[in-house]
Amino acid sequence: MTDSKKIILAEDNSILSLLLKFRLEKEGYQLFIAYDGKEAVNLIEQHKPQLILTDVMMPFISGLEVISHVRNKLVEQTPIIVFSSAGQEEMVINAFNLGATDFMSKPFSPNELVIRIKRLLR
């Protein structure tokens, strides 16, 4: 499936990452997993994904810094869905101000995530 849409998942929780990888690949997406923000930035630059999923709290570079890098350094309008278990209003506002497209609080439903992804990648 060479025309499958590429998604970068930046998530340091390996169990959640593997669950989402299984679920999204089942939907036909090509998924690349980064376990920290630094790895996420490298994968984004290398693969030019159609969508980015990122946790806020990650080692080395935060999800907020990933958003900032994509919007300001790469000047890309790639949709970005952010998730956080922190649920802090200030963090959500910062994510949107930096250019996040959507936000989901952890824990979330993988089925709901798939619906949001399909909506964004129409």
PDB file as gemmi writes it, atoms N, CA and C in Angstrom:
CRYST1    1.000    1.000    1.000  90.00  90.00  90.00 P 1                      
ATOM      1  N   MET A   1       0.848  -1.187   0.000  1.00  0.00           N  
ATOM      2  CA  MET A   1       0.000   0.000   0.000  1.00  0.00           C  
ATOM      3  C   MET A   1       0.888   1.244   0.000  1.00  0.00           C  
ATOM      4  N   THR A   2       1.334   1.667  -1.181  1.00  0.00           N  
ATOM      5  CA  THR A   2       2.281   2.772  -1.277  1.00  0.00           C  
ATOM      6  C   THR A   2       1.630   4.135  -1.087  1.00  0.00           C  
ATOM      7  N   ASP A   3       0.329   4.238  -1.297  1.00  0.00           N  
ATOM      8  CA  ASP A   3      -0.337   5.536  -1.162  1.00  0.00           C  
ATOM      9  C   ASP A   3      -0.974   5.723   0.213  1.00  0.00           C  
ATOM     10  N   SER A   4      -0.610   4.863   1.184  1.00  0.00           N  
ATOM     11  CA  SER A   4      -1.178   5.021   2.519  1.00  0.00           C  
ATOM     12  C   SER A   4      -0.638   6.297   3.155  1.00  0.00           C  
ATOM     13  N   LYS A   5      -1.481   6.943   3.913  1.00  0.00           N  
ATOM     14  CA  LYS A   5      -1.107   8.204   4.550  1.00  0.00           C  
ATOM     15  C   LYS A   5      -0.160   7.942   5.714  1.00  0.00           C  
ATOM     16  N   LYS A   6       0.881   8.781   5.802  1.00  0.00           N  
ATOM     17  CA  LYS A   6       1.893   8.633   6.846  1.00  0.00           C  
ATOM     18  C   LYS A   6       1.520   9.449   8.080  1.00  0.00           C  
ATOM     19  N   ILE A   7       1.662   8.792   9.239  1.00  0.00           N  
ATOM     20  CA  ILE A   7       1.390   9.440  10.518  1.00  0.00           C  
ATOM     21  C   ILE A   7       2.612   9.249  11.419  1.00  0.00           C  
ATOM     22  N   ILE A   8       3.036  10.331  12.051  1.00  0.00           N  
ATOM     23  CA  ILE A   8       4.076  10.240  13.073  1.00  0.00           C  
ATOM     24  C   ILE A   8       3.366  10.253  14.421  1.00  0.00           C  
ATOM     25  N   LEU A   9       3.685   9.271  15.264  1.00  0.00           N  
ATOM     26  CA  LEU A   9       3.159   9.208  16.625  1.00  0.00           C  
ATOM     27  C   LEU A   9       4.313   9.445  17.588  1.00  0.00           C  
ATOM     28  N   ALA A  10       4.242  10.537  18.330  1.00  0.00           N  
ATOM     29  CA  ALA A  10       5.244  10.844  19.355  1.00  0.00           C  
ATOM     30  C   ALA A  10       4.619  10.564  20.714  1.00  0.00           C  
ATOM     31  N   GLU A  11       5.004   9.445  21.295  1.00  0.00           N  
ATOM     32  CA  GLU A  11       4.397   8.991  22.559  1.00  0.00           C  
ATOM     33  C   GLU A  11       5.410   8.149  23.306  1.00  0.00           C  
ATOM     34  N   ASP A  12       5.731   8.533  24.543  1.00  0.00           N  
ATOM     35  CA  ASP A  12       6.744   7.800  25.305  1.00  0.00           C  
ATOM     36  C   ASP A  12       6.186   6.592  26.052  1.00  0.00           C  
ATOM     37  N   ASN A  13       4.881   6.391  26.031  1.00  0.00           N  
ATOM     38  CA  ASN A  13       4.275   5.208  26.649  1.00  0.00           C  
ATOM     39  C   ASN A  13       4.245   4.095  25.589  1.00  0.00           C  
ATOM     40  N   SER A  14       5.128   3.106  25.748  1.00  0.00           N  
ATOM     41  CA  SER A  14       5.272   2.075  24.711  1.00  0.00           C  
ATOM     42  C   SER A  14       4.021   1.218  24.541  1.00  0.00           C  
ATOM     43  N   ILE A  15       3.275   0.978  25.619  1.00  0.00           N  
ATOM     44  CA  ILE A  15       2.045   0.170  25.511  1.00  0.00           C  
ATOM     45  C   ILE A  15       1.000   0.916  24.679  1.00  0.00           C  
ATOM     46  N   LEU A  16       0.801   2.209  24.965  1.00  0.00           N  
ATOM     47  CA  LEU A  16      -0.141   3.018  24.189  1.00  0.00           C  
ATOM     48  C   LEU A  16       0.316   3.121  22.731  1.00  0.00           C  
ATOM     49  N   SER A  17       1.618   3.309  22.523  1.00  0.00           N  
ATOM     50  CA  SER A  17       2.161   3.403  21.162  1.00  0.00           C  
ATOM     51  C   SER A  17       1.865   2.154  20.350  1.00  0.00           C  
ATOM     52  N   LEU A  18       2.082   0.989  20.953  1.00  0.00           N  
ATOM     53  CA  LEU A  18       1.840  -0.267  20.233  1.00  0.00           C  
ATOM     54  C   LEU A  18       0.353  -0.486  19.973  1.00  0.00           C  
ATOM     55  N   LEU A  19      -0.494  -0.120  20.928  1.00  0.00           N  
ATOM     56  CA  LEU A  19      -1.939  -0.215  20.740  1.00  0.00           C  
ATOM     57  C   LEU A  19      -2.386   0.661  19.565  1.00  0.00           C  
ATOM     58  N   LEU A  20      -1.908   1.909  19.542  1.00  0.00           N  
ATOM     59  CA  LEU A  20      -2.291   2.827  18.465  1.00  0.00           C  
ATOM     60  C   LEU A  20      -1.702   2.388  17.125  1.00  0.00           C  
ATOM     61  N   LYS A  21      -0.478   1.856  17.141  1.00  0.00           N  
ATOM     62  CA  LYS A  21       0.144   1.358  15.909  1.00  0.00           C  
ATOM     63  C   LYS A  21      -0.723   0.260  15.305  1.00  0.00           C  
ATOM     64  N   PHE A  22      -1.122  -0.704  16.137  1.00  0.00           N  
ATOM     65  CA  PHE A  22      -1.968  -1.798  15.672  1.00  0.00           C  
ATOM     66  C   PHE A  22      -3.279  -1.261  15.102  1.00  0.00           C  
ATOM     67  N   ARG A  23      -3.923  -0.354  15.838  1.00  0.00           N  
ATOM     68  CA  ARG A  23      -5.238   0.178  15.445  1.00  0.00           C  
ATOM     69  C   ARG A  23      -5.156   0.998  14.166  1.00  0.00           C  
ATOM     70  N   LEU A  24      -4.138   1.857  14.054  1.00  0.00           N  
ATOM     71  CA  LEU A  24      -4.042   2.741  12.887  1.00  0.00           C  
ATOM     72  C   LEU A  24      -3.553   2.002  11.638  1.00  0.00           C  
ATOM     73  N   GLU A  25      -2.672   1.036  11.821  1.00  0.00           N  
ATOM     74  CA  GLU A  25      -2.230   0.254  10.657  1.00  0.00           C  
ATOM     75  C   GLU A  25      -3.376  -0.601  10.128  1.00  0.00           C  
ATOM     76  N   LYS A  26      -4.250  -1.046  11.034  1.00  0.00           N  
ATOM     77  CA  LYS A  26      -5.443  -1.795  10.636  1.00  0.00           C  
ATOM     78  C   LYS A  26      -6.348  -0.923   9.751  1.00  0.00           C  
ATOM     79  N   GLU A  27      -6.321   0.398   9.993  1.00  0.00           N  
ATOM     80  CA  GLU A  27      -7.114   1.342   9.190  1.00  0.00           C  
ATOM     81  C   GLU A  27      -6.408   1.712   7.877  1.00  0.00           C  
ATOM     82  N   GLY A  28      -5.187   1.198   7.681  1.00  0.00           N  
ATOM     83  CA  GLY A  28      -4.478   1.444   6.429  1.00  0.00           C  
ATOM     84  C   GLY A  28      -3.462   2.581   6.472  1.00  0.00           C  
ATOM     85  N   TYR A  29      -3.199   3.130   7.653  1.00  0.00           N  
ATOM     86  CA  TYR A  29      -2.213   4.203   7.769  1.00  0.00           C  
ATOM     87  C   TYR A  29      -0.819   3.615   7.978  1.00  0.00           C  
ATOM     88  N   GLN A  30       0.190   4.343   7.515  1.00  0.00           N  
ATOM     89  CA  GLN A  30       1.581   3.969   7.749  1.00  0.00           C  
ATOM     90  C   GLN A  30       2.039   4.759   8.974  1.00  0.00           C  
ATOM     91  N   LEU A  31       2.419   4.059  10.038  1.00  0.00           N  
ATOM     92  CA  LEU A  31       2.726   4.725  11.306  1.00  0.00           C  
ATOM     93  C   LEU A  31       4.216   4.643  11.628  1.00  0.00           C  
ATOM     94  N   PHE A  32       4.768   5.780  12.043  1.00  0.00           N  
ATOM     95  CA  PHE A  32       6.143   5.856  12.509  1.00  0.00           C  
ATOM     96  C   PHE A  32       6.086   6.312  13.962  1.00  0.00           C  
ATOM     97  N   ILE A  33       6.737   5.573  14.858  1.00  0.00           N  
ATOM     98  CA  ILE A  33       6.659   5.879  16.285  1.00  0.00           C  
ATOM     99  C   ILE A  33       7.958   6.505  16.776  1.00  0.00           C  
ATOM    100  N   ALA A  34       7.803   7.607  17.500  1.00  0.00           N  
ATOM    101  CA  ALA A  34       8.921   8.252  18.185  1.00  0.00           C  
ATOM    102  C   ALA A  34       8.636   8.167  19.678  1.00  0.00           C  
ATOM    103  N   TYR A  35       9.629   7.744  20.449  1.00  0.00           N  
ATOM    104  CA  TYR A  35       9.433   7.609  21.896  1.00  0.00           C  
ATOM    105  C   TYR A  35       9.896   8.843  22.663  1.00  0.00           C  
ATOM    106  N   ASP A  36      10.361   9.866  21.941  1.00  0.00           N  
ATOM    107  CA  ASP A  36      10.682  11.149  22.566  1.00  0.00           C  
ATOM    108  C   ASP A  36      10.558  12.242  21.506  1.00  0.00           C  
ATOM    109  N   GLY A  37      10.551  13.488  21.957  1.00  0.00           N  
ATOM    110  CA  GLY A  37      10.332  14.608  21.049  1.00  0.00           C  
ATOM    111  C   GLY A  37      11.439  14.799  20.030  1.00  0.00           C  
ATOM    112  N   LYS A  38      12.668  14.511  20.423  1.00  0.00           N  
ATOM    113  CA  LYS A  38      13.806  14.653  19.509  1.00  0.00           C  
ATOM    114  C   LYS A  38      13.672  13.688  18.329  1.00  0.00           C  
ATOM    115  N   GLU A  39      13.319  12.444  18.640  1.00  0.00           N  
ATOM    116  CA  GLU A  39      13.097  11.428  17.611  1.00  0.00           C  
ATOM    117  C   GLU A  39      11.908  11.829  16.728  1.00  0.00           C  
ATOM    118  N   ALA A  40      10.877  12.425  17.328  1.00  0.00           N  
ATOM    119  CA  ALA A  40       9.699  12.867  16.571  1.00  0.00           C  
ATOM    120  C   ALA A  40      10.085  13.907  15.521  1.00  0.00           C  
ATOM    121  N   VAL A  41      10.870  14.904  15.930  1.00  0.00           N  
ATOM    122  CA  VAL A  41      11.302  15.950  14.996  1.00  0.00           C  
ATOM    123  C   VAL A  41      12.080  15.329  13.835  1.00  0.00           C  
ATOM    124  N   ASN A  42      12.972  14.377  14.136  1.00  0.00           N  
ATOM    125  CA  ASN A  42      13.749  13.715  13.073  1.00  0.00           C  
ATOM    126  C   ASN A  42      12.840  12.953  12.112  1.00  0.00           C  
ATOM    127  N   LEU A  43      11.859  12.215  12.657  1.00  0.00           N  
ATOM    128  CA  LEU A  43      10.938  11.454  11.803  1.00  0.00           C  
ATOM    129  C   LEU A  43      10.065  12.379  10.949  1.00  0.00           C  
ATOM    130  N   ILE A  44       9.628  13.496  11.527  1.00  0.00           N  
ATOM    131  CA  ILE A  44       8.803  14.457  10.791  1.00  0.00           C  
ATOM    132  C   ILE A  44       9.588  15.021   9.616  1.00  0.00           C  
ATOM    133  N   GLU A  45      10.838  15.404   9.863  1.00  0.00           N  
ATOM    134  CA  GLU A  45      11.671  15.957   8.785  1.00  0.00           C  
ATOM    135  C   GLU A  45      11.966  14.903   7.718  1.00  0.00           C  
ATOM    136  N   GLN A  46      12.162  13.666   8.142  1.00  0.00           N  
ATOM    137  CA  GLN A  46      12.515  12.583   7.222  1.00  0.00           C  
ATOM    138  C   GLN A  46      11.329  12.106   6.384  1.00  0.00           C  
ATOM    139  N   HIS A  47      10.144  11.962   6.986  1.00  0.00           N  
ATOM    140  CA  HIS A  47       9.008  11.318   6.312  1.00  0.00           C  
ATOM    141  C   HIS A  47       7.923  12.260   5.803  1.00  0.00           C  
ATOM    142  N   LYS A  48       7.937  13.536   6.202  1.00  0.00           N  
ATOM    143  CA  LYS A  48       6.912  14.500   5.761  1.00  0.00           C  
ATOM    144  C   LYS A  48       5.506  13.900   5.877  1.00  0.00           C  
ATOM    145  N   PRO A  49       5.057  13.625   7.110  1.00  0.00           N  
ATOM    146  CA  PRO A  49       3.774  12.940   7.311  1.00  0.00           C  
ATOM    147  C   PRO A  49       2.569  13.815   6.960  1.00  0.00           C  
ATOM    148  N   GLN A  50       1.420  13.152   6.760  1.00  0.00           N  
ATOM    149  CA  GLN A  50       0.171  13.863   6.523  1.00  0.00           C  
ATOM    150  C   GLN A  50      -0.500  14.254   7.836  1.00  0.00           C  
ATOM    151  N   LEU A  51      -0.056  13.638   8.959  1.00  0.00           N  
ATOM    152  CA  LEU A  51      -0.636  13.919  10.273  1.00  0.00           C  
ATOM    153  C   LEU A  51       0.397  13.625  11.345  1.00  0.00           C  
ATOM    154  N   ILE A  52       0.351  14.411  12.427  1.00  0.00           N  
ATOM    155  CA  ILE A  52       1.240  14.206  13.565  1.00  0.00           C  
ATOM    156  C   ILE A  52       0.379  14.038  14.818  1.00  0.00           C  
ATOM    157  N   LEU A  53       0.684  12.999  15.588  1.00  0.00           N  
ATOM    158  CA  LEU A  53       0.052  12.777  16.892  1.00  0.00           C  
ATOM    159  C   LEU A  53       1.157  12.933  17.917  1.00  0.00           C  
ATOM    160  N   THR A  54       0.961  13.782  18.916  1.00  0.00           N  
ATOM    161  CA  THR A  54       2.013  13.956  19.908  1.00  0.00           C  
ATOM    162  C   THR A  54       1.475  14.107  21.322  1.00  0.00           C  
ATOM    163  N   ASP A  55       2.176  13.465  22.237  1.00  0.00           N  
ATOM    164  CA  ASP A  55       1.925  13.653  23.656  1.00  0.00           C  
ATOM    165  C   ASP A  55       2.575  14.985  24.032  1.00  0.00           C  
ATOM    166  N   VAL A  56       2.093  15.647  25.072  1.00  0.00           N  
ATOM    167  CA  VAL A  56       2.692  16.907  25.512  1.00  0.00           C  
ATOM    168  C   VAL A  56       3.977  16.634  26.284  1.00  0.00           C  
ATOM    169  N   MET A  57       3.892  15.738  27.270  1.00  0.00           N  
ATOM    170  CA  MET A  57       5.030  15.469  28.147  1.00  0.00           C  
ATOM    171  C   MET A  57       5.867  14.326  27.587  1.00  0.00           C  
ATOM    172  N   MET A  58       7.069  14.668  27.081  1.00  0.00           N  
ATOM    173  CA  MET A  58       7.977  13.657  26.542  1.00  0.00           C  
ATOM    174  C   MET A  58       9.415  14.018  26.893  1.00  0.00           C  
ATOM    175  N   PRO A  59      10.290  13.004  26.875  1.00  0.00           N  
ATOM    176  CA  PRO A  59      11.706  13.284  27.130  1.00  0.00           C  
ATOM    177  C   PRO A  59      12.338  14.147  26.029  1.00  0.00           C  
ATOM    178  N   PHE A  60      13.375  14.880  26.386  1.00  0.00           N  
ATOM    179  CA  PHE A  60      14.213  15.704  25.507  1.00  0.00           C  
ATOM    180  C   PHE A  60      13.501  16.932  24.953  1.00  0.00           C  
ATOM    181  N   ILE A  61      12.475  16.718  24.136  1.00  0.00           N  
ATOM    182  CA  ILE A  61      11.726  17.825  23.543  1.00  0.00           C  
ATOM    183  C   ILE A  61      10.249  17.559  23.811  1.00  0.00           C  
ATOM    184  N   SER A  62       9.529  18.537  24.351  1.00  0.00           N  
ATOM    185  CA  SER A  62       8.103  18.347  24.656  1.00  0.00           C  
ATOM    186  C   SER A  62       7.262  18.380  23.387  1.00  0.00           C  
ATOM    187  N   GLY A  63       6.031  17.911  23.522  1.00  0.00           N  
ATOM    188  CA  GLY A  63       5.094  17.981  22.402  1.00  0.00           C  
ATOM    189  C   GLY A  63       4.840  19.409  21.959  1.00  0.00           C  
ATOM    190  N   LEU A  64       4.855  20.352  22.914  1.00  0.00           N  
ATOM    191  CA  LEU A  64       4.672  21.768  22.563  1.00  0.00           C  
ATOM    192  C   LEU A  64       5.827  22.252  21.689  1.00  0.00           C  
ATOM    193  N   GLU A  65       7.041  21.806  22.001  1.00  0.00           N  
ATOM    194  CA  GLU A  65       8.203  22.181  21.186  1.00  0.00           C  
ATOM    195  C   GLU A  65       8.143  21.529  19.805  1.00  0.00           C  
ATOM    196  N   VAL A  66       7.585  20.324  19.731  1.00  0.00           N  
ATOM    197  CA  VAL A  66       7.399  19.659  18.434  1.00  0.00           C  
ATOM    198  C   VAL A  66       6.453  20.494  17.567  1.00  0.00           C  
ATOM    199  N   ILE A  67       5.331  20.938  18.156  1.00  0.00           N  
ATOM    200  CA  ILE A  67       4.376  21.781  17.417  1.00  0.00           C  
ATOM    201  C   ILE A  67       5.075  23.043  16.926  1.00  0.00           C  
ATOM    202  N   SER A  68       5.794  23.700  17.808  1.00  0.00           N  
ATOM    203  CA  SER A  68       6.500  24.935  17.466  1.00  0.00           C  
ATOM    204  C   SER A  68       7.495  24.700  16.322  1.00  0.00           C  
ATOM    205  N   HIS A  69       8.211  23.591  16.370  1.00  0.00           N  
ATOM    206  CA  HIS A  69       9.182  23.257  15.324  1.00  0.00           C  
ATOM    207  C   HIS A  69       8.485  23.084  13.964  1.00  0.00           C  
ATOM    208  N   VAL A  70       7.383  22.352  13.968  1.00  0.00           N  
ATOM    209  CA  VAL A  70       6.645  22.099  12.718  1.00  0.00           C  
ATOM    210  C   VAL A  70       6.089  23.402  12.145  1.00  0.00           C  
ATOM    211  N   ARG A  71       5.501  24.236  12.998  1.00  0.00           N  
ATOM    212  CA  ARG A  71       4.853  25.464  12.522  1.00  0.00           C  
ATOM    213  C   ARG A  71       5.852  26.581  12.190  1.00  0.00           C  
ATOM    214  N   ASN A  72       6.907  26.727  13.012  1.00  0.00           N  
ATOM    215  CA  ASN A  72       7.801  27.871  12.848  1.00  0.00           C  
ATOM    216  C   ASN A  72       9.079  27.585  12.073  1.00  0.00           C  
ATOM    217  N   LYS A  73       9.701  26.433  12.294  1.00  0.00           N  
ATOM    218  CA  LYS A  73      10.953  26.124  11.599  1.00  0.00           C  
ATOM    219  C   LYS A  73      10.676  25.474  10.246  1.00  0.00           C  
ATOM    220  N   LEU A  74       9.800  24.473  10.236  1.00  0.00           N  
ATOM    221  CA  LEU A  74       9.486  23.776   8.981  1.00  0.00           C  
ATOM    222  C   LEU A  74       8.414  24.511   8.182  1.00  0.00           C  
ATOM    223  N   VAL A  75       7.678  25.390   8.844  1.00  0.00           N  
ATOM    224  CA  VAL A  75       6.571  26.155   8.253  1.00  0.00           C  
ATOM    225  C   VAL A  75       5.621  25.223   7.491  1.00  0.00           C  
ATOM    226  N   GLU A  76       5.200  24.172   8.191  1.00  0.00           N  
ATOM    227  CA  GLU A  76       4.257  23.192   7.639  1.00  0.00           C  
ATOM    228  C   GLU A  76       2.902  23.363   8.296  1.00  0.00           C  
ATOM    229  N   GLN A  77       1.828  23.075   7.548  1.00  0.00           N  
ATOM    230  CA  GLN A  77       0.470  23.144   8.087  1.00  0.00           C  
ATOM    231  C   GLN A  77      -0.102  21.749   8.346  1.00  0.00           C  
ATOM    232  N   THR A  78       0.778  20.766   8.510  1.00  0.00           N  
ATOM    233  CA  THR A  78       0.377  19.397   8.811  1.00  0.00           C  
ATOM    234  C   THR A  78      -0.547  19.386  10.031  1.00  0.00           C  
ATOM    235  N   PRO A  79      -1.694  18.700   9.949  1.00  0.00           N  
ATOM    236  CA  PRO A  79      -2.563  18.610  11.136  1.00  0.00           C  
ATOM    237  C   PRO A  79      -1.822  17.944  12.300  1.00  0.00           C  
ATOM    238  N   ILE A  80      -2.011  18.492  13.494  1.00  0.00           N  
ATOM    239  CA  ILE A  80      -1.366  17.955  14.694  1.00  0.00           C  
ATOM    240  C   ILE A  80      -2.430  17.744  15.769  1.00  0.00           C  
ATOM    241  N   ILE A  81      -2.553  16.486  16.218  1.00  0.00           N  
ATOM    242  CA  ILE A  81      -3.430  16.167  17.343  1.00  0.00           C  
ATOM    243  C   ILE A  81      -2.528  15.955  18.555  1.00  0.00           C  
ATOM    244  N   VAL A  82      -2.839  16.661  19.621  1.00  0.00           N  
ATOM    245  CA  VAL A  82      -2.047  16.607  20.845  1.00  0.00           C  
ATOM    246  C   VAL A  82      -2.826  15.844  21.903  1.00  0.00           C  
ATOM    247  N   PHE A  83      -2.115  15.004  22.691  1.00  0.00           N  
ATOM    248  CA  PHE A  83      -2.770  14.416  23.845  1.00  0.00           C  
ATOM    249  C   PHE A  83      -1.942  14.639  25.094  1.00  0.00           C  
ATOM    250  N   SER A  84      -2.672  14.687  26.206  1.00  0.00           N  
ATOM    251  CA  SER A  84      -2.016  14.883  27.490  1.00  0.00           C  
ATOM    252  C   SER A  84      -2.885  14.319  28.600  1.00  0.00           C  
ATOM    253  N   SER A  85      -2.226  13.693  29.551  1.00  0.00           N  
ATOM    254  CA  SER A  85      -2.952  13.230  30.729  1.00  0.00           C  
ATOM    255  C   SER A  85      -2.985  14.332  31.773  1.00  0.00           C  
ATOM    256  N   ALA A  86      -2.179  15.351  31.557  1.00  0.00           N  
ATOM    257  CA  ALA A  86      -2.127  16.467  32.491  1.00  0.00           C  
ATOM    258  C   ALA A  86      -3.485  17.153  32.573  1.00  0.00           C  
ATOM    259  N   GLY A  87      -4.139  17.337  31.416  1.00  0.00           N  
ATOM    260  CA  GLY A  87      -5.464  17.943  31.390  1.00  0.00           C  
ATOM    261  C   GLY A  87      -5.483  19.374  31.884  1.00  0.00           C  
ATOM    262  N   GLN A  88      -4.313  19.992  31.931  1.00  0.00           N  
ATOM    263  CA  GLN A  88      -4.240  21.369  32.410  1.00  0.00           C  
ATOM    264  C   GLN A  88      -4.699  22.321  31.307  1.00  0.00           C  
ATOM    265  N   GLU A  89      -5.604  23.203  31.664  1.00  0.00           N  
ATOM    266  CA  GLU A  89      -6.156  24.131  30.698  1.00  0.00           C  
ATOM    267  C   GLU A  89      -5.055  24.966  30.038  1.00  0.00           C  
ATOM    268  N   GLU A  90      -4.092  25.408  30.820  1.00  0.00           N  
ATOM    269  CA  GLU A  90      -3.009  26.238  30.290  1.00  0.00           C  
ATOM    270  C   GLU A  90      -2.211  25.505  29.206  1.00  0.00           C  
ATOM    271  N   MET A  91      -1.972  24.195  29.419  1.00  0.00           N  
ATOM    272  CA  MET A  91      -1.230  23.402  28.444  1.00  0.00           C  
ATOM    273  C   MET A  91      -2.015  23.264  27.142  1.00  0.00           C  
ATOM    274  N   VAL A  92      -3.314  23.066  27.263  1.00  0.00           N  
ATOM    275  CA  VAL A  92      -4.181  22.943  26.086  1.00  0.00           C  
ATOM    276  C   VAL A  92      -4.168  24.266  25.309  1.00  0.00           C  
ATOM    277  N   ILE A  93      -4.303  25.368  26.007  1.00  0.00           N  
ATOM    278  CA  ILE A  93      -4.291  26.687  25.371  1.00  0.00           C  
ATOM    279  C   ILE A  93      -2.952  26.927  24.675  1.00  0.00           C  
ATOM    280  N   ASN A  94      -1.851  26.576  25.347  1.00  0.00           N  
ATOM    281  CA  ASN A  94      -0.522  26.724  24.736  1.00  0.00           C  
ATOM    282  C   ASN A  94      -0.419  25.900  23.459  1.00  0.00           C  
ATOM    283  N   ALA A  95      -0.923  24.671  23.500  1.00  0.00           N  
ATOM    284  CA  ALA A  95      -0.869  23.799  22.319  1.00  0.00           C  
ATOM    285  C   ALA A  95      -1.616  24.428  21.147  1.00  0.00           C  
ATOM    286  N   PHE A  96      -2.820  24.942  21.406  1.00  0.00           N  
ATOM    287  CA  PHE A  96      -3.592  25.586  20.333  1.00  0.00           C  
ATOM    288  C   PHE A  96      -2.924  26.871  19.853  1.00  0.00           C  
ATOM    289  N   ASN A  97      -2.381  27.653  20.775  1.00  0.00           N  
ATOM    290  CA  ASN A  97      -1.693  28.889  20.387  1.00  0.00           C  
ATOM    291  C   ASN A  97      -0.468  28.614  19.518  1.00  0.00           C  
ATOM    292  N   LEU A  98       0.188  27.488  19.745  1.00  0.00           N  
ATOM    293  CA  LEU A  98       1.353  27.115  18.943  1.00  0.00           C  
ATOM    294  C   LEU A  98       0.966  26.540  17.584  1.00  0.00           C  
ATOM    295  N   GLY A  99      -0.306  26.155  17.438  1.00  0.00           N  
ATOM    296  CA  GLY A  99      -0.762  25.662  16.139  1.00  0.00           C  
ATOM    297  C   GLY A  99      -1.310  24.256  16.126  1.00  0.00           C  
ATOM    298  N   ALA A 100      -1.603  23.674  17.292  1.00  0.00           N  
ATOM    299  CA  ALA A 100      -2.224  22.343  17.315  1.00  0.00           C  
ATOM    300  C   ALA A 100      -3.590  22.411  16.633  1.00  0.00           C  
ATOM    301  N   THR A 101      -3.954  21.332  15.971  1.00  0.00           N  
ATOM    302  CA  THR A 101      -5.226  21.258  15.260  1.00  0.00           C  
ATOM    303  C   THR A 101      -6.336  20.748  16.163  1.00  0.00           C  
ATOM    304  N   ASP A 102      -5.980  19.806  17.050  1.00  0.00           N  
ATOM    305  CA  ASP A 102      -6.978  19.163  17.905  1.00  0.00           C  
ATOM    306  C   ASP A 102      -6.291  18.711  19.186  1.00  0.00           C  
ATOM    307  N   PHE A 103      -7.093  18.440  20.224  1.00  0.00           N  
ATOM    308  CA  PHE A 103      -6.568  18.005  21.514  1.00  0.00           C  
ATOM    309  C   PHE A 103      -7.446  16.897  22.066  1.00  0.00           C  
ATOM    310  N   MET A 104      -6.797  15.884  22.666  1.00  0.00           N  
ATOM    311  CA  MET A 104      -7.532  14.807  23.328  1.00  0.00           C  
ATOM    312  C   MET A 104      -6.908  14.567  24.694  1.00  0.00           C  
ATOM    313  N   SER A 105      -7.761  14.427  25.719  1.00  0.00           N  
ATOM    314  CA  SER A 105      -7.275  14.109  27.062  1.00  0.00           C  
ATOM    315  C   SER A 105      -7.086  12.608  27.195  1.00  0.00           C  
ATOM    316  N   LYS A 106      -5.999  12.219  27.855  1.00  0.00           N  
ATOM    317  CA  LYS A 106      -5.775  10.798  28.157  1.00  0.00           C  
ATOM    318  C   LYS A 106      -6.514  10.459  29.439  1.00  0.00           C  
ATOM    319  N   PRO A 107      -7.028   9.271  29.571  1.00  0.00           N  
ATOM    320  CA  PRO A 107      -7.095   8.242  28.531  1.00  0.00           C  
ATOM    321  C   PRO A 107      -8.172   8.584  27.501  1.00  0.00           C  
ATOM    322  N   PHE A 108      -7.957   8.146  26.270  1.00  0.00           N  
ATOM    323  CA  PHE A 108      -8.938   8.406  25.221  1.00  0.00           C  
ATOM    324  C   PHE A 108      -9.262   7.115  24.489  1.00  0.00           C  
ATOM    325  N   SER A 109     -10.329   7.158  23.739  1.00  0.00           N  
ATOM    326  CA  SER A 109     -10.773   6.004  22.966  1.00  0.00           C  
ATOM    327  C   SER A 109     -10.025   5.959  21.632  1.00  0.00           C  
ATOM    328  N   PRO A 110      -9.340   4.838  21.326  1.00  0.00           N  
ATOM    329  CA  PRO A 110      -8.702   4.713  20.010  1.00  0.00           C  
ATOM    330  C   PRO A 110      -9.697   4.875  18.868  1.00  0.00           C  
ATOM    331  N   ASN A 111     -10.952   4.439  19.085  1.00  0.00           N  
ATOM    332  CA  ASN A 111     -11.976   4.593  18.041  1.00  0.00           C  
ATOM    333  C   ASN A 111     -12.283   6.064  17.786  1.00  0.00           C  
ATOM    334  N   GLU A 112     -12.347   6.859  18.849  1.00  0.00           N  
ATOM    335  CA  GLU A 112     -12.569   8.294  18.685  1.00  0.00           C  
ATOM    336  C   GLU A 112     -11.387   8.929  17.961  1.00  0.00           C  
ATOM    337  N   LEU A 113     -10.176   8.501  18.292  1.00  0.00           N  
ATOM    338  CA  LEU A 113      -8.984   9.029  17.615  1.00  0.00           C  
ATOM    339  C   LEU A 113      -9.049   8.733  16.122  1.00  0.00           C  
ATOM    340  N   VAL A 114      -9.432   7.510  15.753  1.00  0.00           N  
ATOM    341  CA  VAL A 114      -9.536   7.129  14.336  1.00  0.00           C  
ATOM    342  C   VAL A 114     -10.544   8.036  13.617  1.00  0.00           C  
ATOM    343  N   ILE A 115     -11.664   8.325  14.249  1.00  0.00           N  
ATOM    344  CA  ILE A 115     -12.680   9.196  13.647  1.00  0.00           C  
ATOM    345  C   ILE A 115     -12.097  10.605  13.432  1.00  0.00           C  
ATOM    346  N   ARG A 116     -11.381  11.127  14.422  1.00  0.00           N  
ATOM    347  CA  ARG A 116     -10.779  12.460  14.293  1.00  0.00           C  
ATOM    348  C   ARG A 116      -9.725  12.468  13.177  1.00  0.00           C  
ATOM    349  N   ILE A 117      -8.926  11.416  13.088  1.00  0.00           N  
ATOM    350  CA  ILE A 117      -7.904  11.332  12.055  1.00  0.00           C  
ATOM    351  C   ILE A 117      -8.552  11.304  10.666  1.00  0.00           C  
ATOM    352  N   LYS A 118      -9.568  10.476  10.501  1.00  0.00           N  
ATOM    353  CA  LYS A 118     -10.256  10.395   9.203  1.00  0.00           C  
ATOM    354  C   LYS A 118     -10.831  11.752   8.806  1.00  0.00           C  
ATOM    355  N   ARG A 119     -11.386  12.460   9.782  1.00  0.00           N  
ATOM    356  CA  ARG A 119     -11.956  13.791   9.516  1.00  0.00           C  
ATOM    357  C   ARG A 119     -10.859  14.756   9.035  1.00  0.00           C  
ATOM    358  N   LEU A 120      -9.715  14.712   9.673  1.00  0.00           N  
ATOM    359  CA  LEU A 120      -8.625  15.617   9.308  1.00  0.00           C  
ATOM    360  C   LEU A 120      -7.954  15.274   7.987  1.00  0.00           C  
ATOM    361  N   LEU A 121      -7.955  14.007   7.633  1.00  0.00           N  
ATOM    362  CA  LEU A 121      -7.242  13.563   6.420  1.00  0.00           C  
ATOM    363  C   LEU A 121      -8.145  13.367   5.212  1.00  0.00           C  
ATOM    364  N   ARG A 122      -9.358  13.866   5.274  1.00  0.00           N  
ATOM    365  CA  ARG A 122     -10.279  13.770   4.132  1.00  0.00           C  
ATOM    366  C   ARG A 122      -9.686  14.378   2.892  1.00  0.00           C  
TER     367      ARG A 122                                                      
END                                                                             
